[in-house]
Amino acid sequence: MTGSPGTVLLTGAAGRIGRLLRTGLPAAGWSLRSTDIADLAPAGPQEEIAYADLADLDAVVDATRGVAAVVHLGGLSGEAAYEDIRRANIDGTYHVLEAARRCGVRRVVIASSNHAVGFTPRADPVPVDTRPRPDTFYGVSKVAKEALGSLYVDRYGLDVVCLRIGTQAPRPTRHRHLASWLSDGDAIRLVLAALDATAPGFAVVYGISANSRAWWDLGPGRALGYHPQDDAEAYADAVDPPEPTDDLVGGDFTGPEHDL
Ligand SMILES: NC(=O)c1ccc[n+]([C@@H]2O[C@H](COP(=O)([O-])OP(=O)(O)OC[C@H]3O[C@@H](n4cnc5c(N)ncnc54)[C@H](O)[C@@H]3O)[C@@H](O)[C@H]2O)c1
């Protein structure tokens, strides 16, 4: 447990999920130090802004001083050239964890992705300890993030919770989303649970809503205190038809359009 809410360093705060948390975390009593390379103005209540490139270790250490926990969302959120992925996502996550260690921050919540296991065939349910099967360089970076988190737990005693997020969007639009959707409200609930869980050590949880058609195991998330309230089923009549790549966890990320 990180104790009573203090200040969270929020990386990727200008992004889609970051913007949600800039409302949701203060509403739960947390103060924010929001960071990104993109524009973050204006600061909200209970928020300070600290721009930093995740590829710059010294800048990340400066941004981390004095916070109680880190929520690490920043980086490239889709497929890109290997060097770009390595710099923003793999080096960036090393910098976040190393900064936490140097600054005495015990809790780091990391945005991983279903694409860490994207080439896994659908099963009911896919467990969190299925072997890494990344579907892209982006997915490789998520495997690396989880591995770095595990190292910093075992070697330095941090608590690191990795969130294998499915599809975070206001509503499901594709058939696959009936399984993979993570609603806005559940995204906030998920991060709050990861911040508040008592001594999780190293944990990997799937970040989806309570979808009736889910094929990812929500058990580890529930054990951590994540209790999703939304279900993509409410949108089942309004989504696109199934696609051939829906048989794999990573969906269209496993298809040829992601060949580089
Ligand atoms: N949205 C989803 O459905 C989804 C699904 C699975 C995983 N995730 C993961 O969740 C996290 C947040 O997702 P999102 O949808 O909000 O992504 P996003 O692309 O909207 O936001 C990412 C933010 O990171 C910032 N960033 C990029 N490179 C940076 C760098 N070098 N230094 C500092 N900041 C940098 C960007 O400016 C951006 O604001 C990402 O790690 C993403 O991979 C998201």
The ligand as a MOL file (V3000), in Angstrom:
LIG
                    3D

  0  0  0     0  0            999 V3000
M  V30 BEGIN CTAB
M  V30 COUNTS 44 48 0 0 0
M  V30 BEGIN ATOM
M  V30 1 N -5.3530 3.1330 -25.4570 0
M  V30 2 C -5.3380 1.7890 -25.5220 0
M  V30 3 O -6.2990 1.1440 -25.9670 0
M  V30 4 C -4.1300 1.0510 -25.0190 0
M  V30 5 C -4.1110 -0.3520 -25.1510 0
M  V30 6 C -3.0110 -1.0570 -24.6660 0
M  V30 7 C -1.9740 -0.3740 -24.0570 0
M  V30 8 N -2.0050 0.9730 -23.9630 0 CHG=1
M  V30 9 C -0.8430 1.6660 -23.3700 0
M  V30 10 O -1.2920 2.6250 -22.4320 0
M  V30 11 C -0.4390 3.7570 -22.4590 0
M  V30 12 C -1.2710 5.0120 -22.7170 0
M  V30 13 O -2.0160 4.8070 -23.9030 0
M  V30 14 P -2.7160 6.0440 -24.6460 0
M  V30 15 O -3.7670 5.4750 -25.5110 0
M  V30 16 O -3.0620 7.1090 -23.6640 0 CHG=-1
M  V30 17 O -1.5050 6.5290 -25.5820 0
M  V30 18 P -1.2530 7.9510 -26.2390 0
M  V30 19 O -0.4510 7.7110 -27.4700 0
M  V30 20 O -2.5160 8.7270 -26.3610 0
M  V30 21 O -0.3310 8.6910 -25.1430 0
M  V30 22 C 1.0390 8.4140 -25.0070 0
M  V30 23 C 1.7110 9.6960 -24.5460 0
M  V30 24 O 3.1250 9.4220 -24.3940 0
M  V30 25 C 3.8250 10.5880 -24.8170 0
M  V30 26 N 5.1870 10.2370 -25.2170 0
M  V30 27 C 5.5780 9.5750 -26.3490 0
M  V30 28 N 6.9140 9.4910 -26.3960 0
M  V30 29 C 7.3760 10.1210 -25.2840 0
M  V30 30 C 8.6770 10.3880 -24.7940 0
M  V30 31 N 9.7950 9.9870 -25.4520 0
M  V30 32 N 8.7880 11.0580 -23.6270 0
M  V30 33 C 7.6850 11.4850 -22.9630 0
M  V30 34 N 6.4220 11.2720 -23.3830 0
M  V30 35 C 6.2810 10.5950 -24.5420 0
M  V30 36 C 3.0050 11.1160 -25.9940 0
M  V30 37 O 3.2950 12.4910 -26.2310 0
M  V30 38 C 1.5860 10.8570 -25.5550 0
M  V30 39 O 1.0070 11.9720 -24.9240 0
M  V30 40 C 0.6050 3.4770 -23.5360 0
M  V30 41 O 1.7620 2.9540 -22.9260 0
M  V30 42 C -0.0540 2.4310 -24.4030 0
M  V30 43 O 0.9110 1.6030 -25.0630 0
M  V30 44 C -3.0640 1.7030 -24.4440 0
M  V30 END ATOM
M  V30 BEGIN BOND
M  V30 1 1 1 2
M  V30 2 2 2 3
M  V30 3 1 2 4
M  V30 4 1 4 5
M  V30 5 2 4 44
M  V30 6 2 5 6
M  V30 7 1 6 7
M  V30 8 2 7 8
M  V30 9 1 8 9
M  V30 10 1 8 44
M  V30 11 1 9 10
M  V30 12 1 9 42
M  V30 13 1 10 11
M  V30 14 1 11 12
M  V30 15 1 11 40
M  V30 16 1 12 13
M  V30 17 1 13 14
M  V30 18 2 14 15
M  V30 19 1 14 16
M  V30 20 1 14 17
M  V30 21 1 17 18
M  V30 22 2 18 19
M  V30 23 1 18 20
M  V30 24 1 18 21
M  V30 25 1 21 22
M  V30 26 1 22 23
M  V30 27 1 23 24
M  V30 28 1 23 38
M  V30 29 1 24 25
M  V30 30 1 25 26
M  V30 31 1 25 36
M  V30 32 1 26 27
M  V30 33 1 26 35
M  V30 34 2 27 28
M  V30 35 1 28 29
M  V30 36 1 29 30
M  V30 37 2 29 35
M  V30 38 1 30 31
M  V30 39 2 30 32
M  V30 40 1 32 33
M  V30 41 2 33 34
M  V30 42 1 34 35
M  V30 43 1 36 37
M  V30 44 1 36 38
M  V30 45 1 38 39
M  V30 46 1 40 41
M  V30 47 1 40 42
M  V30 48 1 42 43
M  V30 END BOND
M  V30 END CTAB
M  END
